[in-house]
Amino acid sequence: MASEEGEFHAPGISEFLGLPALFFEGTPFEINRIILVRLVAIGLMLLLFWIALRKPSRVPGRNQSIAELALGFVQVQIADQILGKEMGRRYLPLLAGLFFGILAMNITGVVPFMNISGTSIIAMPLLLGLVAYVVFIYAGIKALGPGKFFKNSLFPAGVPWPIYILLAPIEFINIFIVRPLSLALRLLLNMMVGHLLLVLCFSATNFFFFTAGGWVGLFGVGTLAFGFIFTFVEFAVYILQAYIFTLLTAVYVQQAVAEEH
């Protein structure tokens, strides 16, 4: 961003912190820009699925076909592939909700007038990580019972018993602490870095074109080109991160219900 002195300052963490309230300032229901982006993204996603599936028919129309194709992707590529058909069908609503919810909030990073991902502040990734955490623990306890689930998780079969003194604490940290945190941080950092790259490219373009002046302004052509390239790259990253988060959630559920690790 250009300062009043005409100097360029790269974007930083201030892009995400201290966002001013837009509605209900000073109340528990205060809404700032990123909360509004989340609400709009999820609302539009639900509206699109409702429009597409409100009147399902045996011979689907275009909208129904697109919605079924999207849901079929989650079912075939994640639920059935990782969990099997029976269990995959049981967890498909959750996995589809995670995938399309994360995707909707990610994509707002390249939507004009929004320009920030709903998952680029830690609260939402942590909440999603907590959902995955609760789900795989619930799945394991339901399938195996609490005793066997925690035994399988902390004391893998086939290991000499003295090794458990060291292995059990490591497995506890890995399964019950690192897993949800890694899911949240992976999503958060990808969204933050992507947003900062886009802001850097386009704010630099604005600086070169309208502030720098002279031949230096030609650099704006390059930063503008990189901005458009990174926009397409970020779009692919948004899809990939939604897929990875949902896939890992399914993997953790599968590991939780396994008879032996």
Residue pairs with C-beta under 8 A, 6 or more apart in sequence:
1 8
1 9
1 10
1 11
1 203
1 207
2 8
2 9
2 203
2 206
2 207
2 210
2 211
3 9
6 211
6 212
8 203
8 204
8 207
8 211
8 212
10 200
11 196
11 199
11 200
11 203
12 196
15 116
15 195
15 196
15 199
16 34
16 116
16 120
16 121
16 192
16 195
19 32
19 33
19 34
20 32
20 33
21 30
21 31
21 32
22 31
22 32
22 33
22 36
23 29
23 30
23 31
23 36
24 30
24 31
31 39
33 116
34 116
34 118
34 120
34 121
37 105
37 108
37 114
37 116
37 117
37 118
38 105
38 118
38 124
40 108
40 114
41 104
41 105
41 107
41 108
41 114
41 118
42 101
42 104
42 105
44 104
45 100
45 101
45 103
45 104
48 67
49 67
49 100
51 63
52 63
52 64
52 66
52 67
53 64
53 67
56 64
57 64
60 68
70 100
71 92
71 96
74 92
74 95
74 96
74 99
74 100
74 246
75 88
75 89
75 92
75 96
77 243
78 88
78 95
78 99
78 243
78 246
78 247
78 250
79 88
79 89
79 91
79 92
79 95
79 250
80 88
81 88
82 88
82 247
82 250
82 251
82 253
82 254
83 90
83 91
83 250
83 253
83 254
87 253
87 254
87 257
88 250
91 135
91 139
91 250
91 253
94 135
94 249
95 246
95 249
95 250
98 128
98 131
98 132
98 242
98 245
98 246
98 249
99 242
99 243
99 245
99 246
100 242
101 128
102 119
102 128
102 187
102 241
102 242
102 245
102 246
103 238
103 239
103 242
104 118
105 117
105 118
105 119
105 124
106 117
106 118
106 119
106 191
106 237
106 238
106 239
106 241
106 242
107 117
107 235
107 238
108 114
108 115
108 116
108 117
108 118
109 115
109 116
109 117
109 120
109 191
109 194
109 195
109 198
109 234
109 238
110 198
110 231
110 234
110 235
110 238
115 195
115 198
116 195
117 191
117 194
117 195
117 238
118 124
119 125
119 128
119 187
119 188
119 191
120 188
120 191
120 192
120 195
121 188
122 184
122 188
125 183
125 184
125 185
125 187
125 188
125 191
126 180
126 184
128 183
128 184
128 187
128 245
129 180
129 181
129 183
129 184
130 180
132 179
132 180
132 183
132 245
132 248
132 249
132 252
133 176
133 179
133 180
135 249
135 252
135 253
136 179
136 249
136 252
136 253
136 255
136 256
137 149
137 256
139 253
139 256
139 257
140 149
140 152
140 153
140 256
140 257
141 149
143 149
143 256
143 257
144 152
144 257
144 259
149 256
152 258
152 259
152 260
152 261
153 171
153 172
153 175
153 176
153 256
153 261
154 164
154 168
154 171
154 172
154 175
155 164
155 167
155 168
155 171
156 167
156 171
156 260
156 261
157 260
157 261
159 167
179 252
183 245
183 248
183 249
186 241
186 244
186 245
187 241
187 245
190 237
190 241
191 241
194 230
194 234
194 237
194 238
197 230
197 234
198 227
198 230
198 231
198 234
201 223
201 224
201 226
201 227
201 230
202 223
202 224
202 227
204 219
204 220
204 223
205 220
205 223
205 224
205 227
206 220
207 220
208 216
208 217
208 218
208 219
208 220
208 223
209 217
209 220
212 219
212 220
255 261
